[in-house]
Structure formats: C-alpha cells, structure tokens
Amino acid sequence: MKKWIAKYQKAIVGVGAVSVLIVCYFQQKELAKLRQDVVVQTNITDSLRNEDFIKGTIITRYEITMGHLKEVNPQVGGELEEWMSHHTE
C-alpha cells in the first residue's frame, strides 16, 4: 500500500486539488445565486413597505376627514359612520 501511495502520490494530490477546486466553484456559484435572491427579496420588501406607507397615509387622511365631518356636521358624520359599518363589509 505504501509503495502504491508513493508511486501515485502526485496523481492523488492532483485529484484532491482538482476536487477542492470543483467544490469551491460550485459553492461560489451557489453563493452568487443566494446573493441574487437576497437582492430580489430586498427589493420586494422595500416595495411592500412603500405601498404600506402610502396606504397608511390614505387611511389617516380618511380618519382625519371623518373626524372633521363629525365635528362640522355630526348628523351626516353619524350617518356616514353607520352606513360604513353596515354596508361595506
């Protein structure tokens, strides 16, 4: 066995080195794919946060407007709130 290893030592080391290089190549390829996935997910998350902010702003405007309407014209404000509670679900 020792003679065989000594005889093929360069070939064994060469095969080992090539194997390590192949493994490193595929790992780098997988890491690049994962990094790209992270970028896509980050873009989606940012887009959803922007949409949520816009929707929240619109909702707040409606709430402020409803409060103002209740102060200015309580009867209409009450009717609007009643209608919204029963007809929009």
Secondary structure as UniProt FT lines:
FT   HELIX           2..7
FT   HELIX           9..72
FT   HELIX           74..87
//
